[in-house]
Amino acid sequence: MNRIEVFQDALQAVNSLNIPSSYDNHKSTLIEQLNFLIQFEEGEVSDLGLLKSVNIGIIAVRIIEDFDLNVANKIYSSSAQWERMKEEKGV
């Protein structure tokens, strides 16, 4: 699976995640950040400041793991790709 596919897989999993509405803000943040990572990888955006501020792994650890470990693992895979992206860009 290439990097974009990893992000898309996580995005699809997060979109279908059924969690209490009190966590909607976290779910929305994950969706927003995964969309950003896809756009960044596709070259549609290039904001290194935003790239540096992604926090999908933290949300997975603190919130998503309690509801769906499979979804959390997909987010962790995306987080690993995000770390590589930062290294490649020198961020």
Stockholm file with secondary structure:
# STOCKHOLM 1.0

chainA/1-91         MNRIEVFQDALQAVNSLNIPSSYDNHKSTLIEQLNFLIQFEEGEVSDLGLLKSVNIGIIAVRIIEDFDLNVANKIYSSSAQWERMKEEKGV
#=GR chainA/1-91 SS CCHHHHHHHHHHHHHTCCCCGGGHHHHHHHHHHHHHHHHHHHTSCCCHHHHHHCCHHHHHHHTGGGTCHHHHHHHHHHHHHHHHHHHHHTC
#=GC SS_cons        CCHHHHHHHHHHHHHTCCCCGGGHHHHHHHHHHHHHHHHHHHTSCCCHHHHHHCCHHHHHHHTGGGTCHHHHHHHHHHHHHHHHHHHHHTC
//
